[in-house]
Amino acid sequence: MGFKATHRHARISARKVRPLADMVRGKMADEALDILRFQPHRGARMLEKVIRSALGNAQDPDQNRGQAVNIDQLVVASARVDGGPMFKRIRPRARGMAFQIKKRTAHIVVELEDIDKL
């Protein structure tokens, strides 16, 4: 029984967040938050919020079917960062040409599992 949280259409390229997701995958949830807190990247703030949301889902009695869940025993089982839709803009260039600018988005998905169930 995992606890899942997502941030869809995050206004950052997936390529910038993936190394941070690789860094926290497999770590305890509180340890992952400590790692991300000291990273200078903007994507670390986004990933940190998603992990906090998953921890909140674990504390919610509707999510865990009324069972007591020890927050200290949760592990980041999976942290995925997929590419989302792109905003496409046109930039004028020389001699009447136009180049396309792709403003990329990402879907950040984090799943926490109990360490005993892994």
C-alpha positions as CSV (number, residue, x, y, z in Angstrom):
1,M,0.0,0.0,0.0
2,G,1.9,3.0,-1.2
3,F,1.2,6.7,-0.7
4,K,1.4,8.7,-3.9
5,A,1.5,12.4,-4.8
6,T,2.0,14.1,-8.1
7,H,2.7,17.6,-9.5
8,R,1.5,17.7,-13.0
9,H,2.5,20.5,-15.5
10,A,5.4,21.7,-13.3
11,R,6.9,24.7,-15.1
12,I,10.4,23.2,-15.3
13,S,12.1,20.9,-17.8
14,A,12.1,17.2,-16.7
15,R,15.8,17.0,-17.5
16,K,16.6,19.4,-14.7
17,V,14.6,17.5,-12.0
18,R,15.6,13.9,-12.9
19,P,19.0,14.0,-11.2
20,L,17.4,15.2,-8.0
21,A,14.8,12.4,-8.2
22,D,17.6,9.9,-8.7
23,M,19.3,11.3,-5.7
24,V,16.4,10.7,-3.3
25,R,15.0,7.4,-4.7
26,G,15.4,4.6,-2.2
27,K,16.1,6.9,0.8
28,M,13.9,7.4,3.9
29,A,11.4,10.2,3.4
30,D,12.8,12.5,6.1
31,E,16.4,11.9,4.8
32,A,15.2,12.7,1.3
33,L,13.7,16.0,2.5
34,D,17.0,16.8,4.3
35,I,19.0,16.2,1.1
36,L,16.7,18.3,-1.0
37,R,16.6,21.2,1.5
38,F,20.3,21.9,0.9
39,Q,20.2,21.6,-2.9
40,P,20.4,25.0,-4.6
41,H,18.2,23.9,-7.5
42,R,14.7,25.2,-8.2
43,G,13.5,21.7,-9.0
44,A,14.5,20.6,-5.5
45,R,11.8,22.8,-4.0
46,M,9.2,21.3,-6.3
47,L,10.3,17.7,-5.5
48,E,10.4,18.6,-1.8
49,K,6.8,19.8,-2.0
50,V,5.6,16.6,-3.7
51,I,7.3,14.4,-1.0
52,R,5.7,16.5,1.7
53,S,2.3,16.0,0.0
54,A,2.9,12.2,-0.1
55,L,3.7,12.3,3.6
56,G,0.5,14.2,4.2
57,N,-1.4,11.6,2.2
58,A,0.1,8.9,4.5
59,Q,-1.2,10.8,7.6
60,D,-4.7,11.1,6.1
61,P,-7.0,8.4,7.6
62,D,-9.0,8.2,4.3
63,Q,-5.8,7.2,2.4
64,N,-4.5,4.6,4.8
65,R,-7.8,2.8,5.4
66,G,-7.8,3.7,9.2
67,Q,-4.5,1.9,9.9
68,A,-1.8,3.7,11.9
69,V,1.2,4.5,9.7
70,N,4.6,5.3,11.2
71,I,5.9,8.3,9.2
72,D,9.5,7.6,10.2
73,Q,9.3,4.2,8.4
74,L,8.4,5.5,4.9
75,V,10.8,5.1,2.0
76,V,10.8,6.9,-1.4
77,A,9.9,3.8,-3.4
78,S,9.6,5.6,-6.7
79,A,10.3,9.1,-7.9
80,R,9.5,9.6,-11.6
81,V,9.9,12.8,-13.6
82,D,8.2,12.6,-17.0
83,G,8.0,15.2,-19.7
84,G,4.7,17.1,-19.9
85,P,3.1,19.2,-22.7
86,M,5.1,22.1,-24.1
87,F,4.2,25.7,-24.6
88,K,5.2,26.6,-28.2
89,R,6.2,30.2,-28.9
90,I,7.7,31.9,-32.0
91,R,10.8,34.0,-31.9
92,P,11.4,36.3,-34.9
93,R,14.8,35.8,-36.6
94,A,16.7,37.5,-39.4
95,R,15.3,37.7,-43.0
96,G,11.7,37.2,-41.9
97,M,12.3,33.7,-40.5
98,A,10.9,32.4,-37.2
99,F,12.3,29.9,-34.8
100,Q,10.2,27.9,-32.4
101,I,10.8,28.1,-28.6
102,K,9.6,25.2,-26.6
103,K,8.8,26.0,-22.9
104,R,8.9,22.5,-21.4
105,T,6.8,21.2,-18.5
106,A,7.2,18.1,-16.3
107,H,5.1,15.6,-14.4
108,I,6.7,14.8,-11.0
109,V,5.4,11.6,-9.3
110,V,6.5,10.3,-5.9
111,E,5.4,7.1,-4.2
112,L,6.2,6.3,-0.6
113,E,6.2,2.7,0.8
114,D,6.5,1.3,4.3
115,I,10.0,-0.1,4.8
116,D,8.6,-3.4,6.1
117,K,6.7,-3.9,2.9
118,L,9.7,-3.5,0.6
